[in-house]
Every structure is written in C-alpha cells, then in structure tokens.
Amino acid sequence: MYAAEDEVAAFSEVINYIEPRLPSIPMADLFDDVSAVDSETLDAQIYSELPTHGSMPVRSISKGWRDARSSYTLSLPAAGWFVDVTASASVAIIGQALESPLQKCGVDQLTLGEITGSLDKDVTTTIASWLHGAVLDDGSLPHGITYRSKWGAEWRTWAIWLREMDAGLESTEEPTKSLMQDSIGAHSRPLIEAAILRNMRVY
C-alpha cells in the first residue's frame, strides 16, 4: 500500500499513470492515404483528433476515474520502523548487498536516481524484496520503506507492507489504520494542484 504525507503528493504519484500509452507507429506504415496535415505517428494523430470529436484531451482526469477511487487518511504504526531507502547509508548498503542482482538489471552503481526515478520495475522490486525480509538491529521486520517522491524532494512517501494480511489475518490486524475515507470531487484542491503540476485537467 502506498501513501504520502501530503495529498498533493499522493495525487501526483497516482495521476501520472492515467496518460494512455499508445503506440508511436508511423502513420505511413498503417495507412495509404496519409496527408501532409496528418501527424507523423498514430499516437500523435489520435491525440490531435480527440478534442475535435468531443472527447477529453489526453492527460485528462475523468469523472469515472474519480468516482472509482477514494482518498484515505491513514495512521502509521506507533512502534517499529520504515527503512528510508533515500538515506545515504541505505543507498550504500543496498548497493553493496545487491550488487550482483542490480548489475543484472543494468545498474552498475546504485544512486538515488535509480531508487526514486527508475522506470525499470525490476530494480525497485529487487530492492523492496530484499528489504522485506531484512531483520533490523532491534530484531524486528520493517513495516515498509519511506522515500522522497520523484515529483518533489519535499514530499515524503511510503510503501507499506501488509504483513498481517499476507499471513491470512484481517485488515483490522494491520498496524497501519485507515482513519477516514473521502470521495474525490472535481473541485478537490489537492487534486487540482496536482493536476496543474502534472499539466493535466480535471473533469
């Protein structure tokens, strides 16, 4: 489960995945009647035609997306630890401990960039899987990891492991608690702020 200390940060982390990933295939490879006014690639052509056919432009946040989701206020565990993977000691220790697995992922030297901004999920899952089983100095297992958002260093975020649910227990047994659930309105200030930062529009 992912969380952020700031609602704008939470929305910024999530809404970026809304953007469609359409193929950048040359139009000339698909159609015989491509004209000089057409875009060079299929994705660009679709993007340009959407508004003219009454559809929302690309990078829009739809009402359906908002209605299918809620904003949750969480309380983190009162005891125990989250590993700060962006701390200098963490970067060094993780890089040394996982040198061989990370090299297989194409990372010769682990830096903050690979941890917070890597598009290669093999890198982040390799690190998270190793930390999930790590025993801390006090003999406990970490609740998860904490790190700075790739969208802003001032935003602290968390990846929380649901160990109790993994063990077959109810969600109420988790030390991380859900305190409040709110609907996401079109005029929600944090969503609007996040959309502006990500160059998106809320519907």
Backbone hydrogen bonds, N-H to C=O, Kabsch-Sander energy under -0.5 kcal/mol:
donor,donor_aa,acceptor,acceptor_aa,energy
3,A,158,W,-2.1
5,E,156,R,-2.3
10,A,6,D,-2.2
11,F,7,E,-2.5
12,S,8,V,-2.4
13,E,9,A,-2.2
14,V,10,A,-1.3
15,I,11,F,-3.0
16,N,12,S,-0.7
17,Y,14,V,-1.6
18,I,15,I,-2.0
19,E,16,N,-0.7
22,L,20,P,-0.8
25,I,23,P,-1.2
27,M,40,E,-2.6
29,D,26,P,-1.3
30,L,26,P,-0.5
30,L,27,M,-1.5
31,F,27,M,-2.5
38,D,35,S,-1.0
42,L,25,I,-2.7
43,D,23,P,-0.9
45,Q,41,T,-1.9
46,I,42,L,-2.4
47,Y,43,D,-2.4
48,S,44,A,-2.0
49,E,45,Q,-1.7
50,L,46,I,-1.9
53,H,49,E,-0.9
53,H,50,L,-1.3
54,G,51,P,-1.4
55,S,50,L,-2.1
61,I,201,R,-3.3
62,S,60,S,-0.7
66,R,62,S,-1.8
67,D,63,K,-3.1
68,A,64,G,-1.5
69,R,66,R,-1.4
71,S,182,D,-3.2
73,T,180,M,-2.5
74,L,72,Y,-0.5
75,S,177,K,-2.5
83,V,144,G,-2.4
84,D,82,F,-0.5
85,V,83,V,-1.2
85,V,146,T,-1.7
86,T,146,T,-0.6
87,A,84,D,-1.3
91,V,87,A,-2.5
92,A,88,S,-2.1
93,I,89,A,-2.8
94,I,90,S,-2.9
95,G,91,V,-2.0
96,Q,92,A,-2.0
97,A,93,I,-2.9
98,L,94,I,-2.4
99,E,96,Q,-1.0
102,L,98,L,-2.7
103,Q,99,E,-1.8
104,K,100,S,-1.6
105,C,101,P,-0.7
105,C,102,L,-0.6
106,G,103,Q,-1.6
107,V,102,L,-2.8
108,D,106,G,-0.7
115,I,111,T,-1.3
116,T,112,L,-2.6
117,G,113,G,-2.1
118,S,114,E,-0.7
121,K,119,L,-0.9
123,V,120,D,-1.2
124,T,120,D,-1.2
125,T,121,K,-2.8
126,T,122,D,-1.7
127,I,123,V,-1.9
128,A,124,T,-2.7
129,S,125,T,-2.6
130,W,126,T,-1.6
131,L,127,I,-2.3
132,H,128,A,-2.2
133,G,129,S,-0.9
133,G,130,W,-0.5
134,A,131,L,-1.1
136,L,134,A,-0.5
136,L,140,S,-3.1
139,G,136,L,-2.2
143,H,81,W,-3.3
144,G,81,W,-0.6
145,I,159,A,-2.3
146,T,83,V,-2.7
147,Y,157,T,-2.2
149,S,152,G,-0.5
149,S,155,W,-2.5
152,G,149,S,-1.2
155,W,152,G,-1.8
156,R,154,E,-0.6
157,T,147,Y,-3.0
158,W,3,A,-2.9
159,A,145,I,-2.6
160,I,1,M,-4.0
161,W,143,H,-2.6
163,R,161,W,-1.3
166,D,162,L,-2.1
167,A,163,R,-1.3
168,G,165,M,-1.7
169,L,164,E,-2.5
173,E,170,E,-1.8
174,E,171,S,-1.6
177,K,75,S,-2.2
177,K,175,P,-0.6
179,L,73,T,-3.2
179,L,177,K,-0.6
180,M,73,T,-1.3
182,D,71,S,-2.9
184,I,69,R,-0.6
185,G,183,S,-0.7
188,S,185,G,-1.6
192,I,188,S,-2.5
193,E,189,R,-2.6
194,A,190,P,-2.3
195,A,191,L,-2.6
196,I,192,I,-2.3
197,L,193,E,-2.1
198,R,194,A,-2.1
199,N,196,I,-1.1
200,M,195,A,-3.3
201,R,59,R,-1.5
203,Y,61,I,-3.1
